[in-house]
Structures are given as structure tokens and as C-alpha cells.
Amino acid sequence: MAFNEKIFQSVLSEFEATPEMLREVATNFRKDLQMGLRNPDNSSLRMLKSYVGLPSGNEKGEFLALDFGGTNVRVSRIKLKGSGEFEIVRRVGEPLIVPGEYDYIGKDSTAEQMFDFLAKLIDDAIEGDHDTKFYLGHTFSFPSTQDDLNNARLIIWTKEFATPGVEGEVVNDLLNAALKRRGINNVEPVAVINDTVAVLLSAAYKNAGIYIGSIYATGHNTCYLEPSVHDEKCFGQGGMILNLESGGFMKLTPNRFDMEFDRKSEKPGEQRLEKMASGRYMGELLGMAVAELTGENGKDYGFTSIDMSMMIFDETPNLEKASDIIAKKIGKQLELDDVKKIRELASAIVIRSARLITCSFVGIIWQRAGEGEIEKQHIAIDGSVYEKMPLVKENIAKALAELLGADAAKVDTILDNGGSGLGAAIAAAMAVVDK
Ligand code: GLC
């Protein structure tokens, strides 16, 4: 079988993000920021207050860091040494779901099971020590409203999490209850932050010139330091970091695959940018596009972003690796020409993702600069897609250049690996300074 060229070109063009589109999305993003600062109800960005600004870099002491936001939960004991230095004393981690064994994120799980699992991991991180006092920073990577640094109420699950009994609840209340059930009375949660905030804190602890923190992984979201927001309950310097929940940005046009996927997702109508750009969804989009080429519309091939990255990495003349991956997913061996087409589609989906995400960065950079000069800065990013997916870094740089022109020389992106954990420890340190 050879794919129909016309159908292929039409599917491919769906994923194109032209320079004009980029400018429009970045402009809309900036407008949404401005409207959100006045009243978040008028913006598709949630603009959630974090109650932290920048750390000084001199935070010190040993803290517990709970990193909860993807399928893997990690708990670390981190010693902050000041001057941007730190040491990971102990680190444990386990998945929230092992197919066939247990599942704490599905519809049939309960909040108690989920938080008991977290308490068990915390117990493991403190090696059963129920005497020494530990302050805990919690990176909870879902949209939550806060009225201080330690109380975060989950608004809505994202990333296809579906555990009942957590939406609308204060997450550290659930965690505290689970700690008590386990007989742990010496661990005190003192800070809850989003993973984007954690990345910003972690990168700013080590480097100057960081105002934007982002996650580009299973999910996607960005936060930034807004100098005009102040609150007496806010710790740190330079204003307040706002968690935009930019994965929920809606002012961009979905293509027909985006719309079809949205209809069958856990939360239809939510998280448009995230569904168009993050790792959790790229494989789904590729699968739907491929099904159109094979004439098996509606079939779920189960492509993942890891498959896509391996296919794009395969630069051998016969694309054997890519061919094998596709054959396993769609159940038949394709001709080289068709394999090339699928690889090209995968690349187009990744490039669109990197370009759209860059629009949100540029919207923030414009907003922070106002009428003035764009500052020299690094955008801190953590996440497997940013770290490992081919084509991403160069396409972010290219889109920055398209949108910022000569000013692009002042802006680059840096990987802040493991920022979710380190940031939680820093937030805990910032919170206990006044204790
Ligand atoms: C989802 C969550 C957001 C988080 C992001 C990255 O978008 O809603 O809070 O920051 O995933 O993990």
C-alpha cells in the first residue's frame, strides 16, 4: 500500500504553524495575560498566585521535597547549602500506576489510597524516622488556588488524572491526614507549589536572569515572575510568581485532529494548548493522523511521544527502526516511502508543539518588557520533551528569532533538570525563614 499523496499533504498541512500564526498566538497570549492580571475570569489563563517570588540563593538547611505531578512520584531529602549549592541526601520514587497491579490515578481509585501511597513514600524517604522534625515542600503539579504558600485547593485534574475526592480539596489537608494515619507526626508540610514554580525557583537559586519557568513533558505549563503583584503573605523577592496554567490557553485554533482528540479526552473543552503541544498527547495526534492515511479512521494505534522521538532520531537510509516501531503499532510492515511520510508527520507535530510553546514565552517576555527593553534572560525548562525530543530546542530558538528579531539574542532556554524536587525544598526553606 502506498499512502495517497493528496491525503498525506492535507494531513501534514494541518500541523503547520506558519510565522503569521505564531505572531497571532503570541499576541493573543500577551493580551490574555493583560486581561488576566486585571481579572482572571476574563482570560483563558488562570494566573494563579503562588505566594513566592525569587529566592535569594542563600536558603539553607535540609528539607523534604515531595514531587507529585506525573505518573512517577518522587520524595527527596535535599540539603540546601546556600550560594546556589545543594546536595540530594536521599531520593525515592515510585509510579502511581502499574498496569495490572495497582492504579491510584484512575476513576476507581480513592483519594485516601492516593495520599496513603504518598505517605508511604515519605516514610521511605525519612527511613522510618518518626522523631526528627522535617519541613516538607510539596510540588503539586495541577491547577490549584492558593491564599497562602501552604494551602492549595485543587481546581480540576489535568493530564488525564481521574481520582475522585481530590478536586475541590486542600491537598496538604489530605496529605496531613494520610501522614497521621501512618503515625508520622514529625513531617510538617509548609509550602505547596506548582512544578513550573519549582523550576523557576530552582533555576533562580543557581543563576541570575531567570523570570520564566516552564514544564515541557507529559503536561505543559509556564509560570513567570510578575513584578506588579505583591502580597504581605508572599515570600521572596521581585514580586510574585504566577502559575499561568498556560496549558489551558484557548486562544489558538485547533485542527480537526485536535478537536477530535479533545472530544474523547477526560476533560473535553479544557487544556487546548496542552493537548496540542505536550508529550501526553503528541502520540495520540500522530495515531489519528496515521489512521487517516491507512484508512483505519478511529483506530487507536497507541503511539507515544517516545515512539515519535525514536522515529525522528532514526536517520538511517532505510529507516529500519522507524519501520519496526510503526509495524508494531499498526500491525503491518509499510513501504519505505510511507514510513518516511509518518516520520515527517511526527516531525511536524513536534515542530508545531515547540513553536506554539515559544509563542507563550514571547507573550510573557513582551508583557514583562512593557514599553521598555527586553531583558537579557534564560527561560528555565524541565521535562522529558524539552530534554530528549529531537527538533525541540532548535525549533524553539528558531521561533524566538522569528518573533523577537534581534532581541532574540538576549533570550535563550536552559534545561533545569530535577527542578521540581529542588524547587520544593527551596520553597520550604523560604517558608520557614520566619518560623
Ligand atoms: C498540567 C498541570 C499543570 C502542570 C503541568 C506540567 O498542565 O495542569 O499544573 O504544571 O501539567 O506538569
Residues whose N, C-alpha, C, O or C-beta is under 5 A from the ligand:
A	BS01	GLC	G69 S141 F142 P143 T158 D195 T196 I215 G219 H220 N221 G247
